[in-house]
Amino acid sequence: MIQDFILGLIHQGRLAEARNWLSQMNVVDIAYWLEELDDDKILVLFRLLPKDMAAEVFSHFSKEQQEFIIESIADREIKSIIDELFLDDTVDLIEEMPANVVKKVLRNTSEERRKLINQLLKYPDYSAGSLMTIEFVDLKKEMRVDQALESIRKNGVDKETINICYVIDSSRKLEGIIPIRKLILSDPSDILKDIMETNFISVHTLDDQEQVANIFRKYDLLAVPVVDNEERLVGIITIDDIVDIIEEENTEDFHKMAAIQPSDEEYLKTKVTALAKHRVIWLLVLMISATFTGTIIQRFEEVLQSVVVLTYFIPMIMDTGGNAGAQSATLIIRGLALDEISLSDIFKVIWKELKVSILVGISLAVINFARIIIMRQASAIIAATVSVSMLFTVILAKVIGGSLPILAKKIGLDPAIMAGPLITTIVDALALLAYFSIASWVLGL
């Protein structure tokens, strides 16, 4: 492997050759590789990297690795890294680091750059303003194409992207966008205001990051301009930042769907006490709510004593109901996340889930009836009781699983909390209530 070869060169003192081989590697691969090495080797290899490459590798390190690097290197090296980092990456670094590390970073940052950092830090967490970078290419609408290209050559070197250029007026109001491809292919004498695209998508500084991610996904964007309340261009958000946000939002939803308090820490790097704390609260809530199930069983104790065989089918009824509800809830939660389902669609969802549940419930009831007769050799009346209960349980579970996430979003809660464990707990109680009520009616108890 090339990594072993490079380590061998360093061991032999052939540092120039090692530096040359490192410069040919992908920065992401280097970051992942260094994460796996001992601290002393990480510092040696990191210091061998060319200045611009070291900044890119640093931006791909984990929070813990970045903190270690900053605490271990000299102020001169920190300044070199910060000068090469894009501004949004610097802001992300400052937001995640402890106070002593932040002081060391800001001490080695120019006054002008500190002002820009402070400006971005003023935006609320998880807003478009907190995600954006101010390193973009803006052009005046009165420019000719040749003047615009010259401006890009002069100022575009340190910008995060030049694929899309933004056309503004004298008050910095965003009036249009121009892809670099269109500039290159246009006549040099064309005026920008005549060739710019005025039908563009933009977001506001206070828009939620999840809303911004949905816009990227919906319109297949690589970058989106960020404007203030007066429609003035203040920054852009690029696709690399949005990919990270989508990953964070999906992880948070997975945690909530599993009844776990969301956490930003990696699993293997999270303390056992923290993991326990994130889980015990929801487990306690679900445990207490499960007392309703016990109350229902206690209420129908006479029914169970009269027909003991009914007890055998309780786990099956409850499990089927929980699974059916979780299926519907998962689909609706995902549909809400992708904006495929809106709050006004609740009655459409209920009607569709009702039709689906009837088809599924009848199928399960018929198979279950035959199974009980053949395998359990129970009477037809018992088989019918269990099968009809199965049908009603599936209908209840799917309608509830489909509607609760929408209702949760309507009252301002995250729909993801209405998945898995919570739906199962609710459906369990209703399934038992339906089961015993039907059994009491059919058997005349």
N, C-alpha and C positions, 0 to 999 in steps of 0.2 A: 504493500500500500504506500501511496505517496506520503501519507502522514508519518509512517515509520521511517521512510527515507529522509524526510526533513528533520525529524528528531535525531537521526543518525548524523546528519551533517552538523547539527548544533553541538552534538556530543564531541565531534571531531574538531570543533572550533571553526568550521567553514561557514561563518555566519552570512557572508555575502551571497554564497550559493543558496543557502537556506532562504534568505530574503527573496532571491530571484524566483525560487520555486513557489514560495508563498504568494507572491504577486500574481501568479498564474492561476491560483485557485479562486473559486467562487466565494464571495464574502460570507454568504449564508452558511456554506459548508465549513468555512473556517470558524465561524462563531459556534456552531454546534460541536465541532471537534474540540475547540478550546474548553468548552464547558465540561468535557469529560476528563480533562487533565488535572494534574496536581497544581496547586497555586503557584509554585515557583516556576514551573514550566509555562504556565499561562502568561506570566509577566514577561518571560524571556521572549516568547513567540510574539506577544502583542507588541513589544517594543521593536521587533524586527520589521513590522508592517510599515509600508509607506504611509505618510501622514494622512492622505485622503482616504486610503483603504482602511486605516485603523479606525477612523470615524464611522465608516459604514459597518465594519465588524462590530464596533461598540454598540451601534444602534440595534443590532440583532441579539445582543446579550440579554439574559434574564435580568430582572431587577437586582437579584443578589449578586450576580457577576459584575454588573455595572458598579454597584456599591463597592465591591472589593477592589476593582480597578482604580476607582477614584481615590480611595483611601490609601492605595499602594504606590501611586505614581506621583511625580513631582508637579508643582504648580505649572511649570512650563509645558509639560506634557498634557495637562488638563486643558490649558488654554488652546493648545493645538487641536485637541479633539473637539472642544466646544465651538471653535471657529469654523470647523468643517461640518458640524452637524446642521441639519435643517432646523429651522426655528421650532417647528411643531414637535420634533423629536426632543429638542432641548426642554421644551415646556413639559412634555410627558415625563422626562427624567426628573425634573424638579418636583413635579407633583407626587412622585412615588418614593423619593429618597427621604431619609431622616434629616433632621435639621442640621446636624453637623456636616453632612455631605453637601446639602444645599448651599450652605455658607461657603464651602470650599469651591463649589462650581461658580457661584455668583461672584466670588472674589477674583476669579480668573476670566470674567466676562466683561466685555467693553460696556461703557455706560450707555451707549446707544442701544446695544443689544439687550441690556437689562431693562430698559424702558419698554421695549417691544415685548419682552417676556412678561413683565408686569401687566401690560395691557391685555395680553391673552389670558393671563391668570385670573382676570376680573370676571370673565364669563362664567356662568354657572356650570357645574360639573355635568357631563353628559349632554351638553348643548353643542350645536354646530360651531359656535364661536370658540369653544374649548378644543375642538378638533382641527380647526383650520390652520393653514400656514399663510403667511403674508409674502411668501417667496414665489411670486408668479409674474407673468409678463403682461403688462398693461400697455395699451397703445392709444393714441389720440385719434379720434374719428376723422380729423382733417388730414392725417398723414397719407402720403402716397405709399404704394406697396414697397417700392425700393427703400423709402425712408423707414418703413416698418421693419423690413428685413435687416437693415443696418442697425436699428435699435435693438433687435433681438440678438444680433451678433455681439453687440457691445454689453448688453445687460443680462442676457439669458444664461450665461455660464453657470451662475450660482443659484439659478431658479430650480424649484423642485420639478417642474415640467414646462416644456415649451410646445407641447403638442397642440394645446388650445391657447390662443391669445385673447385677451379681453379688451374690448374697445370701450373707452370711457369718454365723457365730455369734460369740460373745464372744472366742473364741481365734483368730479369722480363718480358721477352717476353711471351705472352700467347700462350701455345702450346696445351692445351686441357682442358676438364672439366670432372669431375666425380661426379655423384649423390651420396649422402651419402648412399643411399640404395645399390648401387653397391659396395661401399667400405665395408659395413657391411657383404655382402653376398660373397665377394671374399676371396680367400685363403690369410691368413696373410702374406705369403712369396711373394706374387705377387708384381711386381714392377709397379709403377703407369704408367710409360710411355708405358707399355704393355697393360694396361686395360683402359686407358683414352679414351674419345671420342674426336677425332680430327675434326670431322665435326660439328662445332658449329657456332652459330650466335653471332656476336659481333657488337657494334656500336662505332663510334669515338666521341671524346670529343666535337667536334664542330657540330655534327649532330643536326638538329632541333628537338625539343621535339615532334612535331607532327609526324615526320618521325619515331622516336623511338616508339611512341604509335602504329603506324601502324605495326611495326615489332612485337611488343608484341601480337597484335591482330592476325596477319597473322600466327605466329608460335606457338600460345598458350603458351607463356613463363611465368614463374613466376619470373625470374630474367635474366638480360642480362649483360655480361661484357662490360666495357668501356675501350677502348684502345686509346693510343695516335698515332701520325703519324708514330712512329716506332714500332707499334703493341705491345707496352708494356702495361701491365695491370695497370690501375690507379684507377679503381673503378668499382662498379656495380650499376645497377638501378633495384629496386624491384617493384613488381606489385602494391603495395599500393601507390607508388608515381605516377605510370602511370595511375591508376584509377582517381586520382585527376586531372592529365593533360587532360585526355579524357573528364572529366566533364567540365574543363575550356574551352577547345577547342569547345565543343558542345555549351556551353553557349554563347561563342563569336560568333559562327556561327548563333545562333538563334537571337542574337541582330542585327547582320548585315543583316540578312534576313528580319527583321522587320524595317530596315532603322533606327537603333538606334546605336549610338556610343558605342562600347563595354565598360563595366565597371566591375571591380573586386568586387565591393561592393555589399552586399546583398540589395535587393529592400527596405525592411523596415528600413534599417540602412543608406540608401542614402538620402542626403538632397534634398529637393524639387528643389532648384536651380541647383543642379548637374544633376538631372533627366531631367529638362527642357533643360539644356545645351546640354545633350547627344542627345536630340531629335530634337531640333529646327534647327540644321544645315542641316540635311537630309531633314526635312520637307520644309525648304526654297529652297533647290535645286530642290526637286520634284515639289514645287509650281511654281517655275520659268519655269521649263521644261514643265509644263502643259499648258503654254501659247501657245505652238505649237498646242494643241487641239483647243483652241479658234481661232487661226489663220485659221485652216482648216475649221471650221464651218463658219467663216466670209467669206472665199473664196467661199464657196458653198451656200451663203445666198440666191441666186436667185433660186437654186434648192429647198430649203426648203420653200420659199415663193410660188413656183409653186405647190408643192405637200406637203402640211403641214403635212399630215399623216406620212410622213417619220420621222418627229421629235419624234413621239411616240416610235420609235424602237431604237433610239440612245442609251439610257441606257442599253438596252438588248444586243446590239452588243458590246458595250464597256465592259460590265461586263463579258460576255462570253469570249471575247478575253483575258481579264486580268486573268480570272480564268484558261483558257486553258494554257496560257503561264506560270503561276505560277506552275501548275501541272508538266509540263515538266522540268522547271528550278529546282524545288525541287528534282526530281528524279536524275537529272544529277549532281547537287551539292553534293548530298549524295553519288552517285557513285564515284565522284572524291575524296571525303573525305575517302572512303573505298578502294581506288585504284582499283576499279572495272572498271573504265573508265580512259583512258589515253588521252593525248593531240592528239595522232595520230588517235584516234577513232572518230574525229569530223565528218568525212564524213559518217561513219557508223551510228552515232547518228542522223545526219540530215536525212539520208535515212529512218531510222526506225521511226523517229518522223513524217516524211512526210506521210508514210503509215498509221501510227496511226491516224494522223490528218484527212486524207481523210475519213477513216472509221467513226471516231467520227463526222466530219463535215457533212458528208452525212446524218447520223442518225439525228443530230440536225436540219439540213435543212428541211428534210422531215417532221419531227414532227412540226417544226415551220410553214411550209407552211400550213399544215392542221389547225393548231391553229389559224393562222391569218384569214384564210377563214371562219372558223366556228365561232370563238369568236369575231373577229374584223369586220367580214363581209366586209372585204376589197376586192378589185378586185384581180384577179389572177395575173395580172402584178405587182401589189404592193407586193403581197405575194412572188412572184418569185424573185423580186428584193431583198427583205429582206433576203430570204432564201439563195440565191446565195452569198450575202454579208456575211452571217453567215458562209458559207462553206469556203470562202476565208479568213475570219478573223481567224477561227480556224487553218487553215493551216499555215498562217503567224505566229500566236501566238505560236504554238507548235514548229515550226522550229526555231524561234527566241529564245524561252525559252530553247530549247535544246542546241543551239549553243553558245549563249552569255556566259554562265559560263565557257565553255571550252576556248573561246577566251580570257576571262578575266584572266584565269590562265596562258595562253600562254604569255601574256604581263606582268605577274608578279603581278596581282591583286588577291585579295581573291575572289573566285567564289561566295561566299555567298552574296556579294553585288549585284549580278545579280538576286536576288530573289524578290518575293513579290512586294513591291511598285515600284521599278525601272522597272521591267519587265512590270508591269501594265501600267506605264506611257508611256513607249515606244510603247506597243501594242495598247493603246488607240488611239494614234495619227495615227498609221498605219491602225487600224480598221476603223476609221472615213474616212480616205483618200480612202480606198478601198470601203467603203459603198457609199460614195457620187460619186465616179468615176463610179461605177457600175450603180448607180441610174441614173446618167447623160446619160450614154450610153444606158441603157435599155429603159428609158423613152424619149430619144431623146431631152434632155434639154441642 
